[in-house]
Amino acid sequence: MRLQKARSLLLGLAALIAATKLAAAGDEPHASIRGTVDGVIRPMMAKDGIPGAAVAVIADGSVSLFNYGVASKETHQPVTRNTLFEIGSVTKTFTATLASWAQVDGRLEWSDEIANHVPSLRESPFGKVSLLALATHTPGGIPLQVPGEITTDDQLMQYLEKWRPVYPPGTRRTYSNVGIGMLGLAVARSWGEPFTALMEQRLFPALGMKNSFVDLPAAKMRDYAQGYSEAGAPVRMSPGMLWSQTYGVRSTATDLARFIEANMGVIQLDGRLQRAITQTHTGYFEAGPMTQDLVWEQYPYPVGLAALLSGNSARMIFEPNPVEAITPPQEPQGDTWINKTGSTNGFGAYVAFVPAKRLGIVVLANKSFPIADRVTAAYRVLTTLAKEN
């Protein structure tokens, strides 16, 4: 017992020292940011019983990293800059980026029907769905999840062959893992490579993301945070149909901050990849308070918290929502708040950025906790920092 207490004390001290070094690694603005972040994140963690969290803030031309609590309640291992979190549906933004990169490379067009890349669906209504409709959740009513009894590719194709649209395409937004998963499958076919290989061997290296994975190497398991359900039970995700395209990425706050910087155009990338990233911010549909981009969701900036909470609500995720097409599509804008939530049974994530302000945030936690609390926390941090700049 004494040994365990001593070990926990040493780990906690190490985490405190590491966090202090991170906060002071740059200059005084980092200390100022820490005060803002601490004042928001610590109360959120206490309210929701979150064991550990990692936050990255992009402001003043640099990234500030802040780590809180433990990666595991059982081992008391502290959260560090190397801690891997499940990012849930934030994964979908990488799938959209790969699709856009393929489009810039001439491998596909957004107007392509899915059957162009998955010929087995050629005779079915699903085969006529465009890649753009999949990327914007507007094909006509696709279920959120692949039914649990479907466990093979053949079963998935048979399921999709029986699909019939519930609404005219382009009239309702129905958020769907199935749709984005099939977009990822089409992208993989257009490249002629497995989807996971595209993520891990092409996209992540091109972005300079060195600690992000779909298939987690055994050597990285020690950095993989233990997730916890809303009730506090330990849980981690299990692979399923279309999981790698929709919710399968494990990443760090450091890597996701790099991705946000790429989305704001503040780091040097290959020109075609940068163009592809920027094009994912094109607005195609108005859906309630938000504009639907290619997976990303955006709001005119400045934006109120009520609009963000509405746009990220359960109603927008689980219910069909009327949409209005933007014709011609809205070119990427600087004065926008762009965001995406991500959830698994044991983790919660939220990323948001304002390109015109060069301001962004990543919030990762190893507990499934309310989306509204993530959005509110991020809003308070970025709003405070925007006023200071």
Secondary structure, DSSP 8 states (H G I E B T S, - for coil): -HHHHHHHHHHHHHHHHHHHHHHHSS-HHHHHHHHHHHHHHHHHHHHHT-SEEEEEEEETTEEEEEEEEBS-TTT--B--TT-BEE-GGGHHHHHHHHHHHHHHTTS--TT-BGGGT-GGGTTSGGGG-BHHHHHTT-SS---SS--TT--SHHHHHHHHHT---SS-TTSEE---HHHHHHHHHHHHHHHTS-HHHIIIIIIHHHHT--S-BSS--GGGGGGB--EE-TTS-EE-----TTHHHHT--EE-HHHHHHHHHHHTT-S---HHHHHHHHHTT-EEEEETTEEE-SS-EEEESS--HHHHHHHTSHHHHHS-EE-EEEEEEE---SSEEEEEEEE-SS-EEEEEEEGGGTEEEEEEESS---HHHHHHHHHHHHHHHHHH-
